[in-house]
Amino acid sequence: MTKKLFYAFLFVGLMMSVMSVSVYAQGDIATPAGEFPIVKEPTVIKILLNAGDAKVKDFNTNAYTQWLEEKTGLDLQIDIVIGSTADAQTKLNLVLASGDLPDLLLGFPATSSLLAQQGAQGVFVPLNDLIAKYGFETKRIFEVERPQLLPLNTSPDGKIYGLPEINECFHCFLSQKMWIYKPWLDKLGIAIPTTTDEFEAMLKAFKDNDPNGNGIADEVPFSGNSSSDSAGGWHNSIDQFIMNSFVFYDRIQQDRLVLIDGKVQAAYAQPGYKEGLRYLNKLYSEGLIDPNALIQDNAALLQLGSQKDPHLLGAVTGGWMGSFTEPKTLAEGGEMDNWIIIPPLKGPEGVQTAAYAPWGFSVGRCIVTNKSAHPDVAFRLCDLMYSNEATMRNVFGVEDLDWVKPPEGELGINGKQAAYRTLGNWDADITDTNWRQDGITYRTSDFRLSQSAKDQFVEVPLFEGSNAMLPYAPAIKDLIPPLTYSDADSKEVTEIQLAVKTYVEEMMTKFITGESDIDAEWDTYLATLDSQGLPRLLEISQKAYEAVKAN
C-alpha cells in the first residue's frame, strides 16, 4: 500500500467516525473538542503512571496535576510504579494479566506488538474515532506537523491503540558517544584522536605518562559499564562507540539490526564486527581497557568517573556526562565540563560511522483501557498533554518559578532567539512543581533547542558534540525504522532476541578478554547464532521492514 493510499483510507475512516454516533458517549458528559473544561460534570479518571526514578514528591498534589484538574474539570487519581524500565515492564504485564486496569496507562514501555495484541483482544481502546471527534493537539501533530509518525504508531489492523511520547532529542539520536578527559590531552600535548590507531596511542599515553601527576600508575585509560544499560547508565558499554569504526552498530533503536543492500542483517554477525572485537581485544590485552568495564554496574562507573584528587579516568562511553561522572561543573565542585565528545574514529578499513536513530518517539505511552467508563474523556486528557503549555508544565514546572521567558537577544542552544530559560529547580532532588517528563509530552527538536544557552552546561556541549557526529551518520533511508510485528511474530521474535542477545553479550566479553579465541571460534559463534534462530529473526524483521516501507 502506498503512503497516499494509506492516509486516504485512514482519513476516510476518521471522517466516517465523526458522522457516526460515538460508541463512547456514556451519558455525553464530554464538552465539544477544544473546549475547557472537558466535562460537564465532575468525573474521576484513574491513572497508573510509570514514575521512573520517582523524584516527584507526590503526583496527586503536584502543581502540574492541579493545573490539569483545573483545566479539565477532572479528579485525577494517580497510582505510580517506581523503578527501572524492566520493573515497569513487569508491573505492566502483571496488571494486564490481572485485568485490574485503570482508565489510563501512562508512560509504560509498551511495544508496538503489545499494543496490537491487547488492542485485538479489546483490552486497549482504539483511538481512531476519538481522534476524529475530539482530537485537537493530536490532529495538529499527526495531520500537519508530524504525519510520518502516523503509520509508525498504527497497528497492522489500522487501529491506533496508544499515543506516543514525542521527544525529538537531537543528542539522543546520536547517544553512542565517546568522552575524553581534556585536561589529560592538554597536559600530555595530545591532539584529539581521529583514527583507531590514534585512539590507541592516546590510551597508551594515559596509561604510561602519569597524566594525573601523582607519580603512581593508577590511571584508568578507558572504562565503561557492563553491556546492558543498567539503572542510571546510558550507552556506557565499551563496544558502543568503537564498533562504528568497523561496522554500523546501532544500539539506540534496533539493537544492532542494520540494513545492508536493502536487507535486514545483524551487525554482530558481520566481518566488521569481528575486526572490532579484535581491536578491543588488543586494547584489553595491552591493559588499556579497565577489566571492570565488562562486569561493573553504573554505580561503580560513576564512582570511578567522579574520583578527584587524583582524577583516574581518561576515556569513557556514554550518552551524557551524568552517566559516568557527578553532574556538576567545575564551579560547582564537579568536573562535568572537563569532558569533551570526539567525532567517530576512522577504522583501519576506512569505516567511520555514527550510530543514529532519529525517530524521536516511544509508542504507546498513553493507553486508554477498556475499564474506562469515559474513554472519550480519558483520551482528551492525553490530547491536552501534547499542548505546549502542558509540556512546559510537565517538563519544567511553573513559569517564573522554574523557568522564565528570556529577553530579546538571549540565544537558545540552536543560536536563535531563546523561548525559555530554566532556573535550576528542575534539577532538585525532589520536586512538587512538575512531573519530570513522566507521562507524555510533545517536544520537537525545535522546542528542545530553543532552550536558552545561558548557564547551560549540559545541553550546549551535547548539541555541539552531536553536531560533530552527524556528518558520519547514515541517511534516514538507509536506517531501519521502528518495526511492528504481528502477535505471533512478536512472540517468536522476543524468544529469539533473548537467546541471541544473551549469547552475543557472553561471547563479546569472552572475545575481548581473550577467554575465547576470535579466529579459532568465529565460525562456531556464527553457527551457534544460526542455531538460536538468527536467520528466522532476520526473516521476520525483513517482513516487518517491508510492511513499514510500503506505507
KOLDO-989850 format. One line per 3 residues: number of its first residue (from 1); for each residue x, y, z of C-alpha. Coordinates in steps of 0.02 Angstrom, whole numbers. Layout:
NUM> X,Y,Z | ...
This chain:
1> 0,0,0 | 69,171,-45 | 81,312,82
4> -53,412,-10 | -172,264,-9 | -136,229,174
7> -178,407,225 | -331,408,113 | -401,253,199
10> -359,322,371 | -438,491,332 | -599,410,267
13> -607,304,424 | -585,454,535 | -716,557,444
16> -842,414,446 | -821,402,634 | -861,586,652
19> -1027,564,560 | -1073,413,663 | -1141,411,840
22> -994,382,956 | -997,218,1049 | -908,309,1188
25> -1044,435,1228 | -1076,361,1401 | -1202,493,1450
28> -1124,630,1344 | -1027,712,1485 | -888,774,1370
31> -888,951,1303 | -851,984,1118 | -673,966,1054
34> -561,1111,1100 | -670,1172,1243 | -622,1176,1427
37> -664,1106,1548 | -682,945,1451 | -825,876,1557
40> -997,941,1604 | -996,858,1774 | -863,802,1899
43> -775,647,1834 | -641,535,1908 | -502,471,1796
46> -390,337,1871 | -211,334,1808 | -70,210,1829
49> 90,306,1793 | 265,239,1765 | 360,362,1875
52> 537,301,1840 | 656,366,1973 | 509,446,2069
55> 590,614,2102 | 416,691,2113 | 359,721,2291
58> 175,674,2265 | 94,660,2094 | -80,685,2165
61> -38,855,2241 | 90,908,2111 | 68,1080,2033
64> 56,1005,1857 | -79,884,1915 | -175,1027,1995
67> -164,1126,1833 | -229,977,1733 | -375,958,1853
70> -418,1143,1848 | -405,1147,1658 | -508,990,1626
73> -629,982,1772 | -568,805,1811 | -523,723,1975
76> -360,632,1937 | -319,486,2050 | -140,432,2015
79> -51,274,2067 | 132,257,2020 | 258,123,1978
82> 437,159,2034 | 594,80,1965 | 686,35,1807
85> 613,3,1635 | 616,-182,1674 | 518,-151,1834
88> 388,-52,1736 | 375,-190,1606 | 348,-319,1742
91> 213,-214,1825 | 127,-185,1659 | 124,-372,1624
94> 53,-407,1798 | -83,-276,1781 | -133,-341,1610
97> -139,-519,1675 | -246,-469,1824 | -369,-367,1723
100> -371,-237,1863 | -341,-89,1749 | -359,99,1773
103> -434,217,1645 | -262,265,1582 | -92,184,1574
106> 37,323,1562 | 222,312,1521 | 240,123,1515
109> 361,38,1394 | 226,-39,1285 | 290,-109,1121
112> 202,-99,954 | 172,-285,964 | 93,-273,1137
115> -20,-133,1077 | -77,-237,929 | -104,-391,1038
118> -201,-307,1178 | -295,-200,1055 | -353,-350,957
121> -414,-429,1120 | -512,-272,1163 | -407,-227,1316
124> -340,-66,1240 | -468,53,1163 | -439,103,981
127> -416,291,971 | -458,323,788 | -638,378,821
130> -585,480,971 | -450,571,873 | -576,610,737
133> -707,678,856 | -604,752,998 | -426,765,937
136> -357,941,942 | -172,927,979 | -164,751,904
139> -235,812,738 | -110,953,735 | 31,830,760
142> -24,682,652 | -103,780,509 | 8,935,498
145> 171,934,594 | 224,751,604 | 119,649,481
148> 262,525,464 | 225,465,641 | 51,407,598
151> 95,242,511 | 231,208,639 | 102,217,779
154> -34,121,688 | -57,-67,715 | -70,-187,568
157> -261,-186,584 | -263,2,551 | -304,49,731
160> -210,167,846 | -206,89,1020 | -94,214,1107
163> -23,388,1091 | 166,405,1083 | 283,507,1190
166> 361,628,1064 | 532,688,1115 | 647,733,973
169> 804,736,1075 | 941,776,949 | 1083,719,1060
172> 986,560,1100 | 981,519,913 | 1171,507,922
175> 1192,445,1100 | 1331,317,1074 | 1465,445,1115
178> 1647,438,1167 | 1706,561,1300 | 1887,610,1331
181> 1955,696,1487 | 2027,853,1407 | 2148,905,1546
184> 2247,747,1511 | 2255,786,1325 | 2316,960,1365
187> 2445,905,1492 | 2518,773,1376 | 2505,880,1220
190> 2397,754,1129 | 2279,803,989 | 2101,737,985
193> 2114,565,904 | 2036,542,732 | 2079,360,697
196> 2076,198,796 | 2268,197,792 | 2275,372,865
199> 2146,324,997 | 2255,176,1048 | 2408,287,1058
202> 2313,411,1167 | 2261,273,1287 | 2441,213,1299
205> 2496,389,1344 | 2361,397,1478 | 2423,232,1548
208> 2611,265,1543 | 2639,452,1563 | 2558,491,1731
211> 2434,625,1671 | 2359,645,1844 | 2532,688,1910
214> 2533,586,2071 | 2682,479,2023 | 2579,319,2031
217> 2521,214,1884 | 2340,219,1941 | 2261,295,1785
220> 2118,200,1701 | 2136,238,1515 | 1964,178,1456
223> 1813,112,1551 | 1626,87,1544 | 1495,-24,1622
226> 1425,-195,1578 | 1347,-201,1406 | 1165,-190,1458
229> 1111,-13,1507 | 1089,-35,1693 | 991,85,1803
232> 1064,258,1782 | 1179,207,1640 | 1155,256,1459
235> 1258,182,1317 | 1408,157,1431 | 1471,-10,1367
238> 1640,-5,1283 | 1580,-77,1116 | 1452,57,1078
241> 1563,193,1004 | 1713,92,948 | 1617,-34,841
244> 1560,105,725 | 1738,114,661 | 1715,-61,592
247> 1528,-85,555 | 1370,19,576 | 1318,-27,752
250> 1154,42,818 | 1113,2,999 | 995,151,1014
253> 842,88,921 | 866,-80,835 | 991,-169,947
256> 1115,-195,806 | 999,-242,664 | 1058,-148,509
259> 1015,-128,325 | 1143,-196,203 | 1091,-178,21
262> 910,-165,74 | 915,-323,180 | 899,-331,368
265> 1058,-404,441 | 1138,-420,613 | 1289,-309,642
268> 1357,-436,767 | 1371,-567,629 | 1468,-459,506
271> 1654,-468,465 | 1673,-289,528 | 1609,-339,699
274> 1741,-475,706 | 1875,-345,668 | 1803,-229,801
277> 1815,-369,928 | 1994,-399,876 | 2034,-214,905
280> 1951,-213,1077 | 2043,-372,1122 | 2206,-286,1076
283> 2166,-138,1188 | 2117,-256,1329 | 2275,-361,1314
286> 2381,-203,1323 | 2298,-150,1485 | 2210,-2,1404
289> 2033,-59,1448 | 1978,-68,1628 | 1939,-252,1665
292> 1794,-194,1773 | 1713,-112,1621 | 1645,-280,1567
295> 1567,-326,1734 | 1532,-171,1838 | 1365,-84,1856
298> 1334,100,1829 | 1357,146,2012 | 1536,82,2005
301> 1570,178,1844 | 1501,337,1921 | 1614,316,2071
304> 1766,295,1958 | 1721,442,1846 | 1684,557,1993
307> 1850,523,2080 | 1953,681,2109 | 2125,712,2185
310> 2182,612,2094 | 2073,601,1941 | 2080,423,1872
313> 1980,404,1711 | 2036,455,1535 | 1904,396,1412
316> 1728,328,1431 | 1573,295,1326 | 1404,366,1371
319> 1252,464,1312 | 1288,610,1428 | 1412,663,1561
322> 1300,619,1707 | 1304,436,1661 | 1486,422,1712
325> 1529,572,1821 | 1448,682,1951 | 1337,803,1852
328> 1417,960,1920 | 1526,1089,1835 | 1697,1144,1896
331> 1617,1295,1976 | 1500,1179,2071 | 1640,1064,2130
334> 1623,934,1992 | 1715,902,1829 | 1575,887,1702
337> 1644,1024,1590 | 1817,942,1582 | 1746,806,1468
340> 1733,825,1279 | 1646,724,1144 | 1750,664,997
343> 1686,628,820 | 1684,447,757 | 1855,371,730
346> 1910,308,560 | 1945,122,567 | 2083,27,476
349> 1967,-8,327 | 1905,171,319 | 1740,139,410
352> 1687,294,507 | 1504,297,557 | 1395,361,698
355> 1252,261,771 | 1095,359,726 | 912,335,771
358> 817,495,726 | 641,439,768 | 605,538,924
361> 455,445,990 | 407,298,1100 | 247,205,1058
364> 101,176,1174 | 143,295,1314 | -40,345,1338
367> -162,199,1330 | -349,206,1363 | -408,39,1433
370> -574,-50,1417 | -606,-20,1602 | -634,165,1572
373> -817,218,1586 | -773,376,1490 | -636,337,1363
376> -676,497,1269 | -633,599,1423 | -477,496,1459
379> -419,523,1281 | -448,711,1291 | -337,719,1445
382> -195,641,1346 | -232,753,1198 | -211,905,1311
385> -43,840,1373 | 27,869,1198 | -3,1057,1209
388> 144,1174,1230 | 81,1238,1398 | 57,1063,1466
391> 227,1010,1403 | 313,1158,1485 | 225,1123,1650
394> 262,936,1642 | 446,952,1599 | 499,1114,1684
397> 362,1170,1802 | 289,1340,1845 | 332,1496,1746
400> 437,1623,1842 | 474,1490,1974 | 554,1351,1872
403> 577,1440,1705 | 563,1612,1626 | 540,1686,1453
406> 710,1759,1405 | 730,1939,1349 | 752,1984,1167
409> 927,1942,1109 | 957,1795,1226 | 1001,1649,1114
412> 948,1468,1125 | 1053,1312,1105 | 1021,1322,917
415> 1087,1501,906 | 914,1577,879 | 806,1680,998
418> 778,1577,1155 | 599,1531,1201 | 631,1483,1382
421> 767,1477,1513 | 762,1355,1659 | 800,1419,1832
424> 879,1261,1902 | 731,1199,2004 | 707,1054,1882
427> 871,984,1948 | 806,974,2126 | 816,803,2207
430> 628,804,2237 | 503,917,2150 | 321,962,2179
433> 300,1079,2030 | 319,963,1880 | 315,780,1825
436> 497,775,1768 | 447,714,1593 | 340,568,1653
439> 181,533,1555 | 176,607,1380 | 238,771,1307
442> 265,846,1135 | 444,905,1119 | 506,934,943
445> 688,964,905 | 649,1149,881 | 565,1154,1051
448> 712,1073,1140 | 844,1176,1053 | 752,1340,1087
451> 803,1324,1270 | 918,1466,1323 | 1103,1428,1309
454> 1139,1542,1457 | 1220,1446,1601 | 1180,1284,1508
457> 1322,1162,1539 | 1234,1005,1481 | 1131,1036,1326
460> 1255,1150,1236 | 1403,1029,1236 | 1284,885,1194
463> 1216,984,1047 | 1388,1035,985 | 1459,859,1006
466> 1311,780,919 | 1327,904,775 | 1508,848,755
469> 1448,667,743 | 1302,697,625 | 1404,705,462
472> 1454,524,492 | 1277,459,517 | 1187,362,380
475> 1045,441,283 | 872,405,356 | 828,300,203
478> 969,181,250 | 904,154,427 | 778,29,495
481> 630,124,571 | 536,59,724 | 452,-103,672
484> 282,-176,715 | 259,-364,722 | 103,-469,722
487> 59,-555,886 | 128,-723,828 | 284,-646,754
490> 312,-541,909 | 315,-692,1023 | 438,-781,909
493> 548,-626,891 | 552,-598,1080 | 608,-776,1114
496> 743,-771,980 | 805,-599,1030 | 826,-651,1211
499> 927,-805,1166 | 1032,-716,1035 | 1067,-562,1140
502> 1119,-664,1290 | 1240,-764,1184 | 1309,-612,1092
505> 1344,-522,1256 | 1426,-675,1331 | 1539,-703,1181
508> 1581,-519,1162 | 1655,-522,1337 | 1748,-684,1304
511> 1819,-622,1138 | 1875,-455,1211 | 1959,-533,1363
514> 2038,-672,1261 | 1947,-810,1353 | 1887,-863,1180
517> 1998,-850,1026 | 1915,-742,893 | 1992,-830,743
520> 1976,-1007,808 | 1797,-990,870 | 1718,-866,750
523> 1637,-998,638 | 1567,-1087,791 | 1499,-920,852
526> 1408,-890,687 | 1342,-1068,683 | 1275,-1050,860
529> 1185,-889,812 | 1103,-982,669 | 1051,-1124,784
532> 973,-999,904 | 861,-932,766 | 952,-781,696
535> 901,-820,514 | 719,-826,570 | 737,-663,667
538> 805,-579,511 | 667,-653,404 | 528,-589,518
541> 612,-420,536 | 631,-407,347 | 444,-437,327
544> 405,-303,456 | 526,-183,372 | 446,-212,202
547> 275,-176,278 | 332,-10,350 | 422,34,189
550> 262,2,89 | 168,128,195
